[in-house]
Amino acid sequence: MNRREAVKKGEKRGEMLKWAIGQNLKNFWVSARDREIYREDIYAAVRENSHRLPDLTKMEIKSMARSASVPYMDLLAFNLFEENITPDGCTVAIAAGNASATGETIFFKQSDKKGSSEFTGENCYENQQVNVIRVEEHEEGNNVLMVAAAGSTAVKMGINDKGVAIGSNISRTITFDEEGKSAKEWAAASRGEFMRQGLIQGSTAIEAAQVITPLLFSDPMSSPGSIDIADAKRAVILEGEFTHLAAEWIENGVTGRANKFEILSHLARPRSEIPSSYCRYERVMEMLEKNEGNVTVETMRDLSIDHKNGPGLNSICRYQENDYNDETTLSAAIFQLRESKPEKSEVYIALGKTSYSWRSEEGEGWVKISADSLEEDIPENFLNGEAWLKYYTEEHYQGDKNPTPLI
């Protein structure tokens, strides 16, 4: 984008997402308050860390804030530190090479998030972060299609028009306390921005990893976590925290992640402390290994709605069990990556509770698009948060309706 386009895009998104941005900012500040992290400390950290975001990105955020009638410093703080205040707890599954039915990589990510307090009866969505589809067009670099929090430029999971897909999740380790209150413990770099830069600059999974890895050496992630990158030929998994960084490449086979390190397994918290991470990882690997050689996008969709070990915190489609602090599923994406025409890689995105959204009609709770889709190709309800709002719930799915076919 150039300066004029950044301002124009910000104005359009601010107007379109006004209610959702207000919702997400409310949750951000309540979550910070619940951790006894104070607004003045966050503002000080914003001033110190605003250089982490490119100037055009800050220009868009400023324009978006003005259009949404929210303070620029608040929206800038959200973009810089949302991931630190409430880290994503997610599930990732990958089938590469001969493990997939097509011989090309299939990549899946389910995005889960803790809520904030302020439960408000039937409007329980007010506890949760609104997810939307966001598309960025770049004159210098690749166009990017992503799932993001409304008002944020950070990638939860996404793909560029070169057919490179990416996702991430927090990894709970013995070296990190999520409840830490010191600014030194939470004012750190955003995985989502690193991932965004990888997609903008990288035309293959290796190139995207080569963009991201130097950033991890100079500026560790905001919390220990994995960044998973894939193109049609391979997947690259980066695991990193403050004093460790590890990677693996997969050209044939299956792998997954569920909030614990697998390469740096000696840093993972024990099962007794994070049972969900073990249960979900084991379920992912069980399903992928059972279907190895024939994994399809529908295999990944079936993982997305899976209730084994639940429904609850231990199932892949996650629900709150105790209160708003429980991580719960808010969106999912499946990428069928293509080698011959990577820009036509198929992208399936479901917003809200996936047990419901994948069972809706296409264009209601889920949508199929291509890696080179532009904003005008996306149904408006996926851009403005209405699809998420319609399909977010904490009521367990108990019906017997088959999910809508993807193929």
Secondary structure as UniProt FT lines:
FT   HELIX           3..16
FT   HELIX           18..34
FT   TURN            35..36
FT   HELIX           39..49
FT   HELIX           50..52
FT   HELIX           55..68
FT   HELIX           72..85
FT   STRAND          91..96
FT   HELIX           97..99
FT   STRAND          106..114
FT   TURN            121..122
FT   HELIX           124..127
FT   STRAND          131..136
FT   STRAND          144..149
FT   TURN            150..151
FT   STRAND          157..160
FT   TURN            161..162
FT   STRAND          165..170
FT   TURN            174..175
FT   TURN            178..179
FT   HELIX           183..186
FT   HELIX           191..201
FT   HELIX           205..218
FT   STRAND          225..230
FT   STRAND          235..240
FT   STRAND          245..250
FT   STRAND          253..257
FT   TURN            263..264
FT   HELIX           265..267
FT   TURN            271..273
FT   HELIX           275..290
FT   TURN            291..293
FT   HELIX           297..304
FT   TURN            308..309
FT   TURN            313..314
FT   TURN            324..325
FT   STRAND          327..336
FT   HELIX           342..344
FT   STRAND          346..351
FT   HELIX           354..357
FT   TURN            358..359
FT   TURN            363..365
FT   STRAND          366..370
FT   TURN            371..372
FT   HELIX           375..377
FT   HELIX           380..383
FT   HELIX           386..391
//
